[in-house]
Amino acid sequence: MIIQDVINHLHELAPLNYAEDFDNVGLLVGDKNQEVNGILVTLDTLESVVDEAIENNCNLIVSFHPIIFKGLKKLIGKNYVERVVIKAIKNNIAIFAIHTALDNAFKGVNSIICDQLNLKNKRILIPQAGSIKKLQTYVPTSHADSLRNALFKAGAGRLGNYESCSFNFDGEGTYLGNENSNPTLGTKGELHKENETAISVIFKKHLEPKIVSTLLQEHPYEEVAYEIMVLNNTDANTGIGMLGELDEPMNEVDCLKWIKTTFNSGVLRHSQLQSKPIKKIAVLGGSGSFAIGAAKASGADLFITSDLKYHDFFSAEDDIVLADIGHYESEQFTKSFLVDYLSKKITSFAIILSKTNTNPVKYL
């Protein structure tokens, strides 16, 4: 097994196409064609984590957070980022980061938080814009069924709980091939008219290379006419944050104490209590102040996130309780989830859970 094989498994869980634009995900250090002899999974890649990989004979580190976030102009070991990269390169250890790709996956970070709290009826808090595209192409009517079915098999035409979705209409296509053409139907140098079917199908954007490849392979024409458009529609299964519900409402104080214990938070900061039971909960692992408005609009009684600033707590107003459980604490279960996922996909060697606590925040 090579590194790219591992990346392919992770891409099935959380396609990198859905990572946020500001992020730096994917293979950050190493050769994708290098053979893998061991995988260490961590939340952050620190020097101590690289040492742990060396000790366990792991030459691939799968990290939630990217160690390289901004551009590196020098590698002289002047800070922890440069020292990590230098040590990884010296020891032939690759580093892969998944970060906001997993944040935006339905079975990702926020689903893990919901599962820790046994929340039901999970759904995305902020669906990601631009995640759905549409293909429209034109094919001889005699070939429409075979092409349409090939596109369906490649993953096109899936909408919510439905598949094999398309829109089709018939018309007349014309073309005139020059002396270098080799038309499938008609004769070069002569204007040809053909009964054609226009086929429109939607697909998730990470499937575009596969959809286009299938189209070009299955379409009978020498030159294939097609259009790809980004839609404003959102995919209910792709986006950041998540909503869920408790089986039974809880008293606010009891709920907050339970959450603090569940996530082993050294400190749990919260906004003014609302004197009403907690039933509907919004969650967003990591820094989530940008989603306070969405959490309020969703009708949630409580929003669990981290890295809230002083003035963020005012924005709760009288609509919601905000709970800051800590950045590390909100994402801590992610690495165990990734170990379990990869262990089911890869059985030729052990997937090792890092024992290093990378939380930089300490509590008295």
C-alpha beads as a LAMMPS data file, in Angstrom:
LAMMPS data file: protein, C-alpha beads

364 atoms
363 bonds

1 atom types
1 bond types

-500.0 500.0 xlo xhi
-500.0 500.0 ylo yhi
-500.0 500.0 zlo zhi

Masses

1 110.0

Atoms # bond

1 1 1 0.000 0.000 0.000
2 1 1 1.258 3.461 -0.893
3 1 1 0.382 6.820 0.641
4 1 1 -2.027 7.650 -2.192
5 1 1 -4.066 4.540 -1.308
6 1 1 -4.520 5.873 2.233
7 1 1 -5.428 9.311 0.869
8 1 1 -8.061 7.690 -1.343
9 1 1 -9.688 6.089 1.714
10 1 1 -9.715 9.426 3.543
11 1 1 -11.118 11.129 0.453
12 1 1 -14.076 8.736 0.531
13 1 1 -14.849 9.924 4.062
14 1 1 -14.157 13.622 3.546
15 1 1 -13.339 14.791 0.000
16 1 1 -10.751 17.559 0.134
17 1 1 -12.831 19.531 -2.387
18 1 1 -15.083 20.610 0.500
19 1 1 -12.316 22.059 2.672
20 1 1 -12.595 25.794 3.266
21 1 1 -10.660 28.065 0.903
22 1 1 -8.434 29.400 3.695
23 1 1 -7.342 25.918 4.722
24 1 1 -4.276 23.864 3.788
25 1 1 -5.343 20.237 3.554
26 1 1 -3.928 17.187 1.823
27 1 1 -0.410 15.777 1.663
28 1 1 1.811 18.476 3.172
29 1 1 5.085 16.567 3.393
30 1 1 6.235 13.445 1.572
31 1 1 5.819 11.438 -1.617
32 1 1 2.352 10.101 -2.446
33 1 1 3.922 7.057 -4.120
34 1 1 5.941 6.048 -1.052
35 1 1 5.064 2.652 0.420
36 1 1 3.406 2.859 3.824
37 1 1 4.675 0.748 6.709
38 1 1 2.719 2.391 9.527
39 1 1 0.214 5.189 10.194
40 1 1 0.062 7.414 13.273
41 1 1 -3.108 9.490 13.762
42 1 1 -2.989 12.744 15.708
43 1 1 -4.891 15.971 16.227
44 1 1 -1.776 18.131 15.753
45 1 1 1.662 17.318 14.339
46 1 1 4.278 18.460 16.846
47 1 1 7.932 17.400 17.192
48 1 1 6.924 14.983 19.934
49 1 1 4.386 13.435 17.555
50 1 1 7.042 12.956 14.877
51 1 1 9.224 11.310 17.549
52 1 1 6.286 9.038 18.374
53 1 1 5.963 8.105 14.702
54 1 1 9.671 7.271 14.538
55 1 1 9.410 5.141 17.685
56 1 1 6.451 3.213 16.243
57 1 1 8.000 2.814 12.775
58 1 1 5.222 4.878 11.171
59 1 1 6.161 6.753 8.011
60 1 1 2.781 8.466 7.576
61 1 1 1.172 10.861 10.041
62 1 1 -2.529 11.554 9.496
63 1 1 -3.211 14.825 11.301
64 1 1 -6.444 16.699 11.779
65 1 1 -4.830 20.154 11.852
66 1 1 -2.275 21.114 9.171
67 1 1 1.191 21.839 10.527
68 1 1 1.849 24.068 7.512
69 1 1 -0.840 26.734 7.387
70 1 1 0.973 29.729 5.915
71 1 1 3.720 29.812 3.318
72 1 1 7.213 28.801 4.430
73 1 1 10.029 30.916 2.970
74 1 1 12.803 29.196 4.904
75 1 1 13.422 25.879 6.647
76 1 1 16.020 26.708 9.280
77 1 1 14.263 25.430 12.406
78 1 1 13.515 28.846 13.903
79 1 1 9.988 27.831 15.039
80 1 1 8.032 24.696 15.846
81 1 1 6.524 24.460 12.350
82 1 1 9.906 24.476 10.623
83 1 1 11.353 22.025 13.143
84 1 1 8.486 19.577 12.565
85 1 1 8.880 19.726 8.795
86 1 1 12.659 19.314 8.960
87 1 1 12.410 16.329 11.312
88 1 1 9.708 14.685 9.178
89 1 1 11.753 15.090 5.991
90 1 1 14.951 13.821 7.645
91 1 1 13.139 10.695 8.803
92 1 1 11.205 10.154 5.557
93 1 1 7.840 10.659 7.285
94 1 1 4.887 11.984 5.299
95 1 1 2.261 14.269 6.831
96 1 1 -1.347 14.449 5.659
97 1 1 -3.932 16.912 7.046
98 1 1 -7.715 16.632 6.697
99 1 1 -9.006 19.567 8.820
100 1 1 -12.003 21.449 7.365
101 1 1 -12.698 18.724 4.807
102 1 1 -13.690 16.605 7.808
103 1 1 -15.442 19.590 9.411
104 1 1 -17.715 19.776 6.355
105 1 1 -18.356 16.029 6.071
106 1 1 -21.682 14.719 7.355
107 1 1 -19.943 11.954 9.303
108 1 1 -17.145 14.258 10.390
109 1 1 -16.139 16.359 13.383
110 1 1 -19.554 17.756 14.272
111 1 1 -21.288 14.423 13.906
112 1 1 -18.715 13.018 16.349
113 1 1 -19.609 15.749 18.866
114 1 1 -23.311 14.961 18.444
115 1 1 -22.632 11.267 18.995
116 1 1 -20.780 12.003 22.238
117 1 1 -23.944 13.733 23.435
118 1 1 -26.303 11.095 21.982
119 1 1 -28.102 13.717 19.917
120 1 1 -30.796 12.543 17.507
121 1 1 -32.148 13.893 14.192
122 1 1 -28.756 15.225 13.108
123 1 1 -28.576 17.719 10.247
124 1 1 -26.067 20.210 8.887
125 1 1 -26.163 23.678 10.473
126 1 1 -24.649 25.643 7.549
127 1 1 -24.845 23.792 4.206
128 1 1 -21.875 24.610 1.978
129 1 1 -22.559 26.776 -1.057
130 1 1 -21.260 25.746 -4.464
131 1 1 -21.045 22.058 -3.624
132 1 1 -23.399 20.941 -6.404
133 1 1 -22.745 21.206 -10.140
134 1 1 -24.793 20.450 -13.241
135 1 1 -23.683 18.792 -16.460
136 1 1 -25.599 19.290 -19.680
137 1 1 -24.584 17.452 -22.816
138 1 1 -26.050 16.552 -26.199
139 1 1 -25.966 13.014 -27.573
140 1 1 -27.580 11.129 -30.476
141 1 1 -30.942 9.923 -29.193
142 1 1 -29.938 6.359 -30.070
143 1 1 -27.108 6.594 -27.491
144 1 1 -28.948 8.581 -24.795
145 1 1 -29.880 5.646 -22.536
146 1 1 -26.385 4.142 -22.460
147 1 1 -24.695 7.492 -21.765
148 1 1 -27.236 8.459 -19.115
149 1 1 -26.789 5.131 -17.307
150 1 1 -22.992 5.476 -17.412
151 1 1 -23.242 8.933 -15.839
152 1 1 -25.533 7.561 -13.132
153 1 1 -23.036 4.797 -12.406
154 1 1 -20.285 7.419 -12.062
155 1 1 -22.301 9.177 -9.330
156 1 1 -24.324 11.759 -11.228
157 1 1 -28.048 12.251 -10.722
158 1 1 -28.186 11.806 -6.953
159 1 1 -30.440 14.214 -5.075
160 1 1 -31.194 13.633 -1.384
161 1 1 -32.895 10.259 -1.060
162 1 1 -33.194 9.860 -4.849
163 1 1 -30.830 8.629 -7.547
164 1 1 -30.867 8.328 -11.359
165 1 1 -32.294 11.863 -11.551
166 1 1 -32.031 13.668 -14.887
167 1 1 -33.863 16.022 -17.220
168 1 1 -33.989 15.248 -20.945
169 1 1 -35.408 16.856 -24.051
170 1 1 -35.093 16.035 -27.743
171 1 1 -34.049 18.352 -30.542
172 1 1 -31.985 18.588 -33.686
173 1 1 -28.222 19.013 -33.630
174 1 1 -26.118 20.172 -36.575
175 1 1 -22.413 20.044 -37.354
176 1 1 -20.036 20.253 -40.303
177 1 1 -16.677 18.537 -39.954
178 1 1 -13.584 19.913 -41.687
179 1 1 -11.069 17.851 -43.695
180 1 1 -9.337 16.675 -40.498
181 1 1 -12.531 15.468 -38.822
182 1 1 -13.670 11.885 -38.427
183 1 1 -17.397 12.106 -37.625
184 1 1 -19.119 9.119 -36.055
185 1 1 -22.300 10.007 -37.897
186 1 1 -22.424 11.876 -41.194
187 1 1 -19.675 12.740 -43.673
188 1 1 -16.891 15.258 -43.253
189 1 1 -17.310 18.316 -45.383
190 1 1 -21.091 17.983 -45.372
191 1 1 -23.552 19.640 -42.992
192 1 1 -25.116 16.897 -40.883
193 1 1 -28.368 17.012 -38.937
194 1 1 -28.913 14.526 -36.119
195 1 1 -31.775 13.798 -33.735
196 1 1 -30.189 14.444 -30.345
197 1 1 -31.200 14.317 -26.689
198 1 1 -30.041 16.974 -24.252
199 1 1 -29.221 15.335 -20.920
200 1 1 -28.915 17.346 -17.695
201 1 1 -27.664 15.757 -14.468
202 1 1 -26.412 17.167 -11.180
203 1 1 -23.417 15.866 -9.235
204 1 1 -21.338 16.683 -6.163
205 1 1 -18.364 18.773 -7.158
206 1 1 -15.677 16.321 -6.035
207 1 1 -16.986 13.890 -8.660
208 1 1 -16.312 16.231 -11.590
209 1 1 -13.158 14.486 -12.900
210 1 1 -14.937 11.119 -12.836
211 1 1 -18.100 12.512 -14.447
212 1 1 -16.204 14.242 -17.270
213 1 1 -14.003 11.204 -17.844
214 1 1 -17.091 8.988 -18.104
215 1 1 -18.760 11.436 -20.471
216 1 1 -15.791 11.568 -22.841
217 1 1 -15.334 7.812 -22.728
218 1 1 -18.972 6.880 -23.327
219 1 1 -20.070 9.625 -25.734
220 1 1 -19.982 8.472 -29.383
221 1 1 -18.926 11.803 -30.925
222 1 1 -15.340 12.702 -31.803
223 1 1 -15.862 16.146 -30.238
224 1 1 -18.174 16.221 -27.222
225 1 1 -20.221 19.340 -26.525
226 1 1 -21.031 19.831 -22.846
227 1 1 -21.517 22.519 -20.211
228 1 1 -20.759 22.418 -16.469
229 1 1 -22.393 24.942 -14.151
230 1 1 -22.100 25.612 -10.409
231 1 1 -25.559 25.662 -8.812
232 1 1 -26.802 27.762 -5.926
233 1 1 -28.525 24.680 -4.518
234 1 1 -26.981 23.329 -1.334
235 1 1 -26.375 19.738 -0.370
236 1 1 -28.021 18.865 2.951
237 1 1 -25.192 16.422 3.718
238 1 1 -22.251 18.793 3.176
239 1 1 -21.479 21.788 5.355
240 1 1 -20.184 22.976 8.689
241 1 1 -21.772 22.656 12.109
242 1 1 -24.601 20.332 13.052
243 1 1 -27.955 20.360 14.790
244 1 1 -29.338 17.602 16.961
245 1 1 -31.817 16.948 19.734
246 1 1 -31.702 15.361 23.156
247 1 1 -34.109 12.525 23.860
248 1 1 -35.480 14.510 26.781
249 1 1 -35.088 18.209 27.699
250 1 1 -32.481 19.015 30.357
251 1 1 -32.147 21.776 32.910
252 1 1 -29.589 24.345 31.660
253 1 1 -27.144 23.981 34.532
254 1 1 -27.356 20.182 34.540
255 1 1 -26.833 20.151 30.787
256 1 1 -23.759 22.379 30.953
257 1 1 -22.240 20.318 33.777
258 1 1 -22.852 17.139 31.763
259 1 1 -21.206 18.644 28.694
260 1 1 -18.204 19.798 30.746
261 1 1 -17.764 16.271 32.101
262 1 1 -18.286 14.610 28.716
263 1 1 -15.611 16.735 27.038
264 1 1 -13.363 16.936 30.102
265 1 1 -13.249 20.711 29.747
266 1 1 -10.930 22.411 32.211
267 1 1 -13.210 25.438 32.015
268 1 1 -16.604 25.813 30.363
269 1 1 -17.513 29.417 29.605
270 1 1 -21.124 30.230 28.806
271 1 1 -23.445 33.161 28.139
272 1 1 -26.415 34.254 30.229
273 1 1 -28.779 31.379 30.985
274 1 1 -32.291 31.647 29.574
275 1 1 -34.235 29.878 32.351
276 1 1 -35.662 27.307 29.960
277 1 1 -34.895 23.640 29.248
278 1 1 -32.279 22.555 26.709
279 1 1 -33.626 20.292 23.971
280 1 1 -32.225 21.394 20.593
281 1 1 -28.445 21.764 20.419
282 1 1 -26.191 23.217 17.705
283 1 1 -22.512 22.236 17.654
284 1 1 -19.441 23.376 15.755
285 1 1 -16.022 21.961 16.589
286 1 1 -13.130 24.404 16.730
287 1 1 -13.580 28.151 16.325
288 1 1 -17.276 28.771 15.761
289 1 1 -18.175 32.373 16.545
290 1 1 -19.073 32.958 12.875
291 1 1 -21.949 30.479 13.243
292 1 1 -23.712 32.109 16.204
293 1 1 -26.268 33.722 13.880
294 1 1 -26.986 30.416 12.149
295 1 1 -27.367 28.656 15.496
296 1 1 -29.860 31.292 16.661
297 1 1 -31.773 31.135 13.372
298 1 1 -32.030 27.348 13.677
299 1 1 -33.988 27.670 16.907
300 1 1 -31.348 25.864 18.957
301 1 1 -31.493 26.293 22.728
302 1 1 -27.723 25.831 23.096
303 1 1 -24.704 26.328 20.819
304 1 1 -21.544 24.390 21.693
305 1 1 -18.288 25.613 20.140
306 1 1 -14.977 27.211 21.160
307 1 1 -12.691 30.248 20.920
308 1 1 -15.488 32.736 21.685
309 1 1 -14.348 36.273 22.468
310 1 1 -15.762 38.590 25.118
311 1 1 -18.145 40.397 22.773
312 1 1 -19.323 37.156 21.153
313 1 1 -21.189 36.284 24.325
314 1 1 -23.302 39.448 24.035
315 1 1 -24.596 38.281 20.656
316 1 1 -26.438 35.414 22.359
317 1 1 -28.904 38.092 23.528
318 1 1 -32.058 36.395 24.826
319 1 1 -32.225 33.765 22.090
320 1 1 -29.687 31.076 22.936
321 1 1 -27.088 29.869 25.421
322 1 1 -23.511 29.846 24.096
323 1 1 -21.072 27.313 25.547
324 1 1 -17.321 27.497 24.883
325 1 1 -15.889 24.090 25.808
326 1 1 -12.357 24.671 24.466
327 1 1 -10.864 24.149 21.000
328 1 1 -8.938 20.961 21.732
329 1 1 -11.794 19.602 23.819
330 1 1 -14.295 20.030 20.982
331 1 1 -12.108 18.089 18.524
332 1 1 -10.418 15.570 20.810
333 1 1 -12.493 12.553 19.724
334 1 1 -11.653 13.095 16.061
335 1 1 -8.392 11.154 16.088
336 1 1 -10.008 8.057 17.642
337 1 1 -12.708 8.251 14.983
338 1 1 -10.069 8.381 12.221
339 1 1 -8.218 5.403 13.719
340 1 1 -11.439 3.363 13.749
341 1 1 -12.280 4.407 10.193
342 1 1 -8.838 3.598 8.768
343 1 1 -8.624 0.334 10.718
344 1 1 -11.747 -0.891 8.918
345 1 1 -10.298 0.096 5.541
346 1 1 -6.719 -1.092 6.092
347 1 1 -5.980 -4.456 7.685
348 1 1 -2.404 -5.055 6.523
349 1 1 -0.885 -3.118 9.447
350 1 1 -1.971 -1.380 12.639
351 1 1 -3.297 2.169 12.648
352 1 1 -1.821 3.764 15.773
353 1 1 -3.552 6.380 17.908
354 1 1 -1.098 9.028 19.068
355 1 1 -0.704 9.137 22.833
356 1 1 0.583 12.716 22.759
357 1 1 -1.747 15.308 24.267
358 1 1 -1.238 18.238 21.912
359 1 1 -3.525 20.684 23.737
360 1 1 -1.500 23.910 24.135
361 1 1 -3.990 25.335 26.664
362 1 1 -3.417 24.439 30.311
363 1 1 -5.688 25.035 33.298
364 1 1 -4.938 25.645 36.981

Bonds

1 1 1 2
2 1 2 3
3 1 3 4
4 1 4 5
5 1 5 6
6 1 6 7
7 1 7 8
8 1 8 9
9 1 9 10
10 1 10 11
11 1 11 12
12 1 12 13
13 1 13 14
14 1 14 15
15 1 15 16
16 1 16 17
17 1 17 18
18 1 18 19
19 1 19 20
20 1 20 21
21 1 21 22
22 1 22 23
23 1 23 24
24 1 24 25
25 1 25 26
26 1 26 27
27 1 27 28
28 1 28 29
29 1 29 30
30 1 30 31
31 1 31 32
32 1 32 33
33 1 33 34
34 1 34 35
35 1 35 36
36 1 36 37
37 1 37 38
38 1 38 39
39 1 39 40
40 1 40 41
41 1 41 42
42 1 42 43
43 1 43 44
44 1 44 45
45 1 45 46
46 1 46 47
47 1 47 48
48 1 48 49
49 1 49 50
50 1 50 51
51 1 51 52
52 1 52 53
53 1 53 54
54 1 54 55
55 1 55 56
56 1 56 57
57 1 57 58
58 1 58 59
59 1 59 60
60 1 60 61
61 1 61 62
62 1 62 63
63 1 63 64
64 1 64 65
65 1 65 66
66 1 66 67
67 1 67 68
68 1 68 69
69 1 69 70
70 1 70 71
71 1 71 72
72 1 72 73
73 1 73 74
74 1 74 75
75 1 75 76
76 1 76 77
77 1 77 78
78 1 78 79
79 1 79 80
80 1 80 81
81 1 81 82
82 1 82 83
83 1 83 84
84 1 84 85
85 1 85 86
86 1 86 87
87 1 87 88
88 1 88 89
89 1 89 90
90 1 90 91
91 1 91 92
92 1 92 93
93 1 93 94
94 1 94 95
95 1 95 96
96 1 96 97
97 1 97 98
98 1 98 99
99 1 99 100
100 1 100 101
101 1 101 102
102 1 102 103
103 1 103 104
104 1 104 105
105 1 105 106
106 1 106 107
107 1 107 108
108 1 108 109
109 1 109 110
110 1 110 111
111 1 111 112
112 1 112 113
113 1 113 114
114 1 114 115
115 1 115 116
116 1 116 117
117 1 117 118
118 1 118 119
119 1 119 120
120 1 120 121
121 1 121 122
122 1 122 123
123 1 123 124
124 1 124 125
125 1 125 126
126 1 126 127
127 1 127 128
128 1 128 129
129 1 129 130
130 1 130 131
131 1 131 132
132 1 132 133
133 1 133 134
134 1 134 135
135 1 135 136
136 1 136 137
137 1 137 138
138 1 138 139
139 1 139 140
140 1 140 141
141 1 141 142
142 1 142 143
143 1 143 144
144 1 144 145
145 1 145 146
146 1 146 147
147 1 147 148
148 1 148 149
149 1 149 150
150 1 150 151
151 1 151 152
152 1 152 153
153 1 153 154
154 1 154 155
155 1 155 156
156 1 156 157
157 1 157 158
158 1 158 159
159 1 159 160
160 1 160 161
161 1 161 162
162 1 162 163
163 1 163 164
164 1 164 165
165 1 165 166
166 1 166 167
167 1 167 168
168 1 168 169
169 1 169 170
170 1 170 171
171 1 171 172
172 1 172 173
173 1 173 174
174 1 174 175
175 1 175 176
176 1 176 177
177 1 177 178
178 1 178 179
179 1 179 180
180 1 180 181
181 1 181 182
182 1 182 183
183 1 183 184
184 1 184 185
185 1 185 186
186 1 186 187
187 1 187 188
188 1 188 189
189 1 189 190
190 1 190 191
191 1 191 192
192 1 192 193
193 1 193 194
194 1 194 195
195 1 195 196
196 1 196 197
197 1 197 198
198 1 198 199
199 1 199 200
200 1 200 201
201 1 201 202
202 1 202 203
203 1 203 204
204 1 204 205
205 1 205 206
206 1 206 207
207 1 207 208
208 1 208 209
209 1 209 210
210 1 210 211
211 1 211 212
212 1 212 213
213 1 213 214
214 1 214 215
215 1 215 216
216 1 216 217
217 1 217 218
218 1 218 219
219 1 219 220
220 1 220 221
221 1 221 222
222 1 222 223
223 1 223 224
224 1 224 225
225 1 225 226
226 1 226 227
227 1 227 228
228 1 228 229
229 1 229 230
230 1 230 231
231 1 231 232
232 1 232 233
233 1 233 234
234 1 234 235
235 1 235 236
236 1 236 237
237 1 237 238
238 1 238 239
239 1 239 240
240 1 240 241
241 1 241 242
242 1 242 243
243 1 243 244
244 1 244 245
245 1 245 246
246 1 246 247
247 1 247 248
248 1 248 249
249 1 249 250
250 1 250 251
251 1 251 252
252 1 252 253
253 1 253 254
254 1 254 255
255 1 255 256
256 1 256 257
257 1 257 258
258 1 258 259
259 1 259 260
260 1 260 261
261 1 261 262
262 1 262 263
263 1 263 264
264 1 264 265
265 1 265 266
266 1 266 267
267 1 267 268
268 1 268 269
269 1 269 270
270 1 270 271
271 1 271 272
272 1 272 273
273 1 273 274
274 1 274 275
275 1 275 276
276 1 276 277
277 1 277 278
278 1 278 279
279 1 279 280
280 1 280 281
281 1 281 282
282 1 282 283
283 1 283 284
284 1 284 285
285 1 285 286
286 1 286 287
287 1 287 288
288 1 288 289
289 1 289 290
290 1 290 291
291 1 291 292
292 1 292 293
293 1 293 294
294 1 294 295
295 1 295 296
296 1 296 297
297 1 297 298
298 1 298 299
299 1 299 300
300 1 300 301
301 1 301 302
302 1 302 303
303 1 303 304
304 1 304 305
305 1 305 306
306 1 306 307
307 1 307 308
308 1 308 309
309 1 309 310
310 1 310 311
311 1 311 312
312 1 312 313
313 1 313 314
314 1 314 315
315 1 315 316
316 1 316 317
317 1 317 318
318 1 318 319
319 1 319 320
320 1 320 321
321 1 321 322
322 1 322 323
323 1 323 324
324 1 324 325
325 1 325 326
326 1 326 327
327 1 327 328
328 1 328 329
329 1 329 330
330 1 330 331
331 1 331 332
332 1 332 333
333 1 333 334
334 1 334 335
335 1 335 336
336 1 336 337
337 1 337 338
338 1 338 339
339 1 339 340
340 1 340 341
341 1 341 342
342 1 342 343
343 1 343 344
344 1 344 345
345 1 345 346
346 1 346 347
347 1 347 348
348 1 348 349
349 1 349 350
350 1 350 351
351 1 351 352
352 1 352 353
353 1 353 354
354 1 354 355
355 1 355 356
356 1 356 357
357 1 357 358
358 1 358 359
359 1 359 360
360 1 360 361
361 1 361 362
362 1 362 363
363 1 363 364
